[in-house]
Amino acid sequence: MNRSATHIVTEFVLLGFPGCWEVQIFLFSLFLVVYALTLVGNGAIICAVKWDPRLYTPMYFLLGNFAFLEIWYVSSSVPNMLVNILSKTKAISFSGCFLQFYFFFSLGTAECLFLAVMAYDRYQAICHPLHYPIIMTWRLCGTLVSLCWLIGFLGYPNPIFFISQLPFCGPNIIDHFLCDMDSLMALSCAPAPITEFIFYTQSSLVLFFTIMYILRSYTLLLRAVLQIPSTAGRRKAFSTCGSHLTVVSLFYGTVMVMYVSPTYGISALMQKILTLVYSIMTPFLNPLIYSLRNKDMKLALRNVLFGRRISQNS
């Protein structure tokens, strides 16, 4: 069907969070501060990895790229949400809605893949320490990072394009602060079971295989750590992996509730809160989690944030 003949809806209305004007101002201020701190914190990690010679290792290279991803991930939803909070109409254009939909899910997929790659790095470092420098070469690290970005961004253009071609001729109100699959499919005037099946199958496979690989890696890793004879060695190993496992739990826990378990029993407000946790709070907490129990990162971040360039001889 011709798009001009079927697409009566030219924009969508994102209801966002309910509340009076004072509540909206409070939410705007809160999310603006969180967004600014997220940019500063993850930007500081990128600078620390680039400037501190002690962080020239595969683990920190992956962490720097993950921080870069987190900046883009949070930026796919928060700036529009801030504008939406202060807007009277709370409208987003048809193309803008689908662009946000594409970037949000592509970056989310890339995040799942990055977390799996980081689990692989920790597994090799602890379970195969002697072979680690041979296995985790800079070439392999660059290849893995490139694959995360490519798979994330090349996996969704087709299904999202087909969804955008569906007729939207009825209500245009989305009870959310961003455009997502469930909301858009609910507004379509015609069913698209094949496209919907492909999209959800693809998303479920990414979630399933990455979380299963992460769980398998950490099961083997835990078994190896428990065999370390010294208490100090076990503590160091747990400290190294604890940060990554915390981020994995926070991200996958909320994503699984949203996209794997049935959502018909979850209120619209709770869905918004869950989306906030994995799309905004995880990138916000990322710098804190990774620096809390890591002395090298803590020192590097302190030097970056206080403006002292680290010398090459330190």
Secondary structure, DSSP 4 states (H G I P E B T S, - for coil): --HHHH----EEEE--S---HHHHHHHHHHHHHHHHHHHHHHHHHHHHHHH-GGG-SHHHHHHHHHHHHHHHHHHTTHHHHHHHHH-SS-EEEHHHHHHHHHHHHHHHHHHHHHHHHHHHHHHHHHHSTTTHHHHS-HHHHHHHHHHHHHHHHHSSHHHHHHHHTS---S--EESSSS--HHHHHHH-SS--HHHHHHHHHHHHHHHHHHHHHHHHHHHHHHHHHHT-SSHHHHHHHHHHHHHHHHHHHHHHHHHHHHHTS--TTS-HHHHHHHHHIIIIIHHHHHHHHHHHT-HHHHHHHHHHHTT-PPPTT-
